[in-house]
Amino acid sequence: MIQLITQAHDVGLSKEVNQATLECIEFGIIKNITLMAPASGFDEAVAIFSKITEISCGVHLTLTAEWDNIKYGPVLAVQDVPSLVDTDGHFFSSTAELWGHQPQLDEMLMRIERRNKYT
């Protein structure tokens, strides 16, 4: 028997991603999602998907923002993680750019371990 496991990645990235993910869940295509806490659609995603008990939800840890037209930064204060952000307070556009700015391990761990109002 062939089985397929699907996952919606980058949920919370935008309103459009949230809507598309919801439609996929309603059609039975998606049973697993990962949420991006720093993205602009995160609060909306939590409001939508926390009510759906038939899905599994994980966290998509982010240290970069590779999109050209969508930028986001840390859930922590920018001054707490200066090696992870550009001069505008956004995550760098690629892992190469991030590593080029010598990110500090303690800042990355603080970013990953941070608990917010949803945990």
C-alpha positions in Angstrom: 0.0 0.0 0.0 1.3 3.5 -0.9 1.0 6.2 1.7 1.7 9.9 1.3 2.5 12.2 4.2 1.9 15.9 3.4 2.9 19.0 5.4 2.1 22.6 4.9 5.3 24.5 5.5 5.7 28.3 6.1 2.1 28.6 7.6 1.8 32.1 9.0 3.9 33.6 6.2 1.0 35.6 4.9 -2.8 35.7 4.8 -2.7 34.0 1.4 -0.6 31.1 2.7 -3.0 30.7 5.6 -6.0 30.6 3.4 -4.5 28.1 1.0 -3.5 25.9 3.9 -7.0 26.0 5.3 -8.4 25.0 2.0 -6.0 22.1 1.8 -7.0 20.9 5.3 -10.7 21.2 4.4 -10.1 19.0 1.3 -8.2 16.5 3.4 -4.9 17.0 1.6 -3.0 18.4 4.7 -2.8 16.9 8.2 0.4 18.5 9.4 1.5 22.1 9.5 4.5 24.1 10.7 4.0 27.7 11.9 6.5 30.6 11.3 6.3 32.7 14.5 8.0 35.9 13.1 6.0 36.1 9.9 3.2 38.6 9.5 0.4 36.1 9.3 1.3 34.2 12.4 -1.4 35.6 14.7 -4.0 34.9 12.1 -2.7 31.4 11.6 -2.8 30.7 15.4 -6.4 31.9 15.5 -7.4 29.7 12.5 -5.5 26.5 13.1 -5.7 26.3 16.9 -9.4 25.5 16.5 -8.7 22.5 14.2 -8.0 19.5 16.3 -7.5 17.0 13.4 -4.1 18.4 12.4 -0.6 18.2 13.9 1.2 21.5 14.3 4.9 22.1 14.7 7.2 25.1 14.8 9.2 26.2 11.7 12.3 27.8 13.3 13.5 30.7 11.1 16.8 32.6 11.1 16.5 34.0 7.6 13.9 35.7 5.4 14.7 34.8 1.9 11.6 36.3 0.2 12.1 39.5 -1.9 8.8 41.1 -1.0 8.2 39.7 2.5 10.6 40.6 5.3 10.4 39.8 9.0 12.6 39.7 12.0 12.9 38.1 15.4 10.2 37.7 17.9 12.8 39.0 20.4 13.8 42.6 20.6 16.3 43.5 17.8 18.8 44.8 20.3 18.8 41.3 22.0 19.9 39.5 18.7 21.9 42.1 16.8 24.1 39.5 14.9 20.9 37.9 13.4 19.5 41.0 11.7 20.3 43.7 9.1 20.2 47.4 9.7 16.4 47.4 9.3 15.9 44.8 11.9 15.0 42.1 9.4 16.5 38.6 9.1 19.2 38.3 6.4 18.0 37.0 3.0 20.1 33.9 2.9 22.1 31.5 5.1 25.3 32.7 3.3 24.5 36.3 4.2 23.7 35.3 7.8 26.9 33.4 8.2 28.8 36.3 6.6 27.7 38.5 9.5 29.1 36.0 12.0 25.9 35.2 14.0 26.4 34.5 17.6 25.4 31.1 18.9 24.0 32.4 22.1 21.6 34.7 20.1 20.5 31.9 17.9 19.8 29.7 20.9 18.0 32.5 22.6 15.9 33.0 19.5 15.0 29.3 19.3 14.3 28.8 23.0 12.2 31.9 23.3 8.7 31.2 24.6 6.0 33.6 23.6 2.3 34.2 24.6 1.3 31.0 22.6 3.4 28.5 24.6 
